[in-house]
């Protein structure tokens, strides 16, 4: 019983640290919300190009994607859902 209790306490500590990190990111993020393209929009069937390198513009898109996803209570978001198909943003 003690072993199970220690395992649960350790797991809760990890989850708690991750939640706190996510909350602090959301407090400091300065991103903008973008419109999410919904099915059956034909743009969702197009394949996005691969990202060659992550620069400031790409990082800004990533920040915008996280902010948009969290605002929509989502669990995942792809660049084509924001209308972004090119690999160099």
Phi and psi in degrees as a GROMACS rama.xvg file:
@    title "Ramachandran Plot"
@    xaxis  label "Phi"
@    yaxis  label "Psi"
@TYPE xy
-63.4654  -37.7552  UNK-2
-64.3002  -44.2086  UNK-3
-62.1376  -42.7433  UNK-4
-61.6472  -42.9009  UNK-5
-64.6917  -40.9356  UNK-6
-62.1274  -43.7166  UNK-7
-65.1643  -41.5919  UNK-8
-63.5816  -40.0068  UNK-9
-64.3315  -42.8986  UNK-10
-64.3125  -41.8008  UNK-11
-64.3094  -35.7876  UNK-12
-65.5596  -41.0672  UNK-13
-64.3967  -46.9726  UNK-14
-61.6802  -41.8834  UNK-15
-61.7966  -43.6401  UNK-16
-63.4228  -40.7827  UNK-17
-66.6001  -40.6268  UNK-18
-63.9404  -41.4704  UNK-19
-64.3946  -39.7071  UNK-20
-64.3227  -41.4643  UNK-21
-65.3233  -40.7824  UNK-22
-65.1611  -40.8209  UNK-23
-68.1201  -35.4245  UNK-24
-62.6221  -43.7547  UNK-25
-64.9502  -30.8908  UNK-26
-72.8172  -33.3108  UNK-27
-95.6592  -12.9798  UNK-28
-70.1695  134.144  UNK-29
-118.642  86.9532  UNK-30
-128.948  169.335  UNK-31
-114.911  151.06  UNK-32
-79.5436  139.54  UNK-33
-117.483  157.787  UNK-34
-75.1969  132.637  UNK-35
-91.8066  126.743  UNK-36
-79.4764  129.629  UNK-37
-106.691  152.718  UNK-38
-63.8667  139.107  UNK-39
-102.425  34.4446  UNK-40
-57.5842  127.872  UNK-41
-63.8318  -20.8838  UNK-42
-63.6605  -23.2273  UNK-43
-72.6745  -15.0987  UNK-44
-87.7419  -10.4668  UNK-45
-80.6444  146.847  UNK-46
-91.8534  132.167  UNK-47
-80.484  151.233  UNK-48
-81.1852  155.515  UNK-49
-70.3413  152.233  UNK-50
-84.6091  124.46  UNK-51
-78.798  -43.8956  UNK-52
-153.517  155.348  UNK-53
-98.9387  110.6  UNK-54
-114.314  -169.428  UNK-55
-62.7533  -37.4874  UNK-56
-67.5951  -40.3488  UNK-57
-66.4717  -41.7759  UNK-58
-62.857  -37.0915  UNK-59
-62.966  -41.9785  UNK-60
-62.4329  -43.6507  UNK-61
-60.0491  -44.9662  UNK-62
-60.9428  -42.9443  UNK-63
-62.5691  -39.2689  UNK-64
-64.1084  -44.5529  UNK-65
-62.3181  -46.0443  UNK-66
-61.488  -43.2187  UNK-67
-64.3765  -44.006  UNK-68
-63.072  -46.449  UNK-69
-64.2158  -38.1623  UNK-70
-65.8249  -28.9933  UNK-71
-92.218  7.97878  UNK-72
53.7557  39.3722  UNK-73
-92.0623  170.712  UNK-74
-119.428  -2.76946  UNK-75
-171.232  152.686  UNK-76
-155.24  136.661  UNK-77
-110.116  150.698  UNK-78
-55.1833  -40.6713  UNK-79
-60.2234  -24.0583  UNK-80
-70.2078  -13.8458  UNK-81
-106.043  5.90518  UNK-82
83.5566  15.3791  UNK-83
-102.162  116.043  UNK-84
-118.003  -18.651  UNK-85
-81.6323  153.174  UNK-86
-82.6872  -15.411  UNK-87
-117.064  99.3531  UNK-88
